[in-house]
Amino acid sequence: MSGIQLRANLLPALRRGWWMRLKVSLFEVAISLLFGLLLIALIYDLNSAWHARACSEPPVGSSGCYPWGGEGPVAGSPEYRSKDAYIKSGLASCLTLAVGMAVPFFMTRIRYSLFGIVLVLLAGRLLASVV
């Protein structure tokens, strides 16, 4: 095949998006929209956490603080052991949600798509706990 014929066959396939699935079910779109809303909320929370201080710092008990260092009901949670750990865990969760949003558009069938979403969420949870 010459270069001209290869380009003539390849360009329409690239324009059409051969690497993306053309039909996505309503359920997959709903899951992607839910992940998008959660991603927006998580980004907002990370922005708030980035500028917040620990509740143990003076003035104690004021609003707008985060319970880093194992205070209160989140004492056993590894995400709250420090501000750095909370931010890293949040960024890993953002990455997981973003990849989870994209999975339905790259899988060939809905059952593979749902399986892929579950795998991405499990891997993301593992990543967030490791970080």
C-alpha positions in Angstrom: 0.0 0.0 0.0 1.4 3.4 -0.9 1.5 6.3 1.5 -1.4 8.1 -0.3 -3.7 5.1 0.0 -2.8 4.6 3.6 -3.6 8.2 4.4 -6.9 7.9 2.4 -7.9 4.9 4.5 -6.6 6.1 7.9 -7.9 9.7 8.0 -11.6 8.9 7.8 -11.1 6.3 10.6 -9.4 8.9 12.8 -12.1 11.5 12.2 -14.8 9.0 13.0 -13.0 8.1 16.2 -12.2 4.4 15.7 -10.8 4.4 19.2 -14.0 5.5 20.8 -17.3 3.6 21.0 -20.0 5.3 19.0 -23.0 4.3 21.2 -22.9 4.7 25.0 -25.9 3.6 27.0 -28.0 6.0 29.1 -26.8 4.2 32.2 -23.2 4.8 31.4 -23.8 8.4 30.7 -25.6 8.7 34.1 -22.6 7.1 35.8 -20.2 9.5 34.0 -22.3 12.5 35.0 -22.4 11.3 38.6 -18.6 10.9 38.6 -18.3 14.4 37.1 -20.4 15.9 39.9 -18.4 14.0 42.5 -15.2 15.2 40.8 -16.3 18.8 41.0 -17.2 18.5 44.6 -13.9 16.8 45.4 -11.9 19.5 43.7 -13.9 22.1 45.7 -13.1 20.2 48.9 -9.4 19.9 48.0 -9.3 23.6 47.4 -10.9 24.3 50.8 -8.6 21.8 52.5 -5.5 23.3 50.8 -6.2 26.7 52.5 -7.6 25.4 55.8 -5.8 24.9 59.1 -6.0 22.0 61.6 -8.7 22.2 64.2 -6.1 21.8 66.9 -4.5 25.1 66.0 -5.7 28.3 67.8 -8.4 29.4 67.9 -9.6 25.9 68.9 -13.1 25.0 67.8 -13.6 27.7 65.2 -15.2 26.9 61.9 -13.3 26.3 58.6 -10.9 23.8 60.0 -10.1 20.2 59.2 -9.5 17.5 61.8 -6.0 16.5 60.7 -4.0 14.4 63.2 -6.7 12.0 64.2 -9.2 14.0 66.1 -12.9 13.3 66.5 -14.8 10.7 64.5 -12.1 10.4 61.8 -9.3 9.4 64.2 -8.7 6.0 62.6 -8.9 7.2 59.0 -5.5 7.2 57.2 -6.6 10.1 54.9 -6.8 12.5 57.9 -3.4 11.7 59.5 -2.0 14.9 58.0 -2.8 17.7 55.6 -0.3 16.2 53.1 -1.9 12.8 53.2 -5.4 14.3 52.8 -4.4 16.2 49.7 -2.6 13.3 48.2 -5.5 11.0 48.8 -7.9 13.5 47.3 -5.7 13.9 44.2 -5.7 10.1 43.8 -9.5 10.1 44.1 -9.8 12.9 41.5 -7.6 10.8 39.1 -9.8 7.7 39.8 -13.0 9.6 39.1 -11.6 11.1 35.9 -10.5 7.8 34.6 -13.8 6.2 35.7 -15.7 8.9 33.7 -13.8 8.0 30.5 -14.1 4.2 30.8 -17.5 3.8 29.1 -16.3 5.7 26.0 -13.4 3.3 25.4 -15.0 -0.1 26.2 -16.7 -2.1 23.4 -19.7 -3.4 25.4 -21.7 -2.2 28.4 -20.8 -5.3 30.5 -17.1 -4.6 29.8 -17.6 -1.0 30.6 -19.2 -1.7 34.0 -16.5 -4.2 34.8 -13.9 -1.6 33.8 -15.5 1.0 36.0 -15.5 -1.3 39.0 -11.9 -2.2 38.4 -10.9 1.5 38.1 -12.7 2.3 41.4 -11.1 -0.6 43.2 -7.6 0.4 41.9 -8.3 4.0 42.8 -9.3 3.1 46.4 -6.1 1.1 46.7 -4.1 4.0 45.3 -5.7 6.4 47.7 -4.9 4.2 50.7 -1.2 3.7 49.5 -0.6 7.4 49.0 
